[in-house]
């Protein structure tokens, strides 16, 4: 595996803190952040791009993600993960919580967990995956980027003890019903679940209602810059909280 002592080789100019960035990617990232209402997060740009660079290096050997084109990684991994931040911050304000605990299940290479942790250092993010090479990457990149608020756990999500998270999130992980069956126990008693999806499918909602005690409480349309494909975020809650009418993702 790439050495922990490895920094960011190649044509990238070294900048503050030993991190590196290329100007074109930095400009695209800053534009995307502004478009998503996240202009204040431009300060995190160098470390976000450093994460992406490490992912590209590891991916050449360990096949962490099927997307290999750096330009597409920027959009489909980085921008896509950043798109959930406004909703997460809204939920934190609603709960009057400055320090959320978030569990990212099936985290893979740390998407969106590492990205969330990088932008919200007061939150604790637990990244869970069953694949050793993926958890090894997450541990190393969290160390290289100084993310002391990241915890990485390897194991089968359904058989692990509860992490007692305020929010359990997944990205293209499983059907809604399977997401609940496998990961709902990781919520604390007042917790909720968020599923990042390409589409809000009525069949998945119906399966969720028929086979679990959870429902889709809210559907939020996600606008991911430079991505033409549809994205949405589905907020799931236990049926005891009341069921809202099924509706498509918000515009």
Beta strands, then each sheet from edge to edge (+ up, - down):
strand 1: 13-14
strand 2: 20-21
strand 3: 101-105
strand 4: 124-129
strand 5: 150-154
strand 6: 165-171
strand 7: 187-197
strand 8: 214-221
strand 9: 232-238
sheet 1: 1+ 2-
sheet 2: 5+ 4+ 3+ 6+ 7+ 9- 8+
end
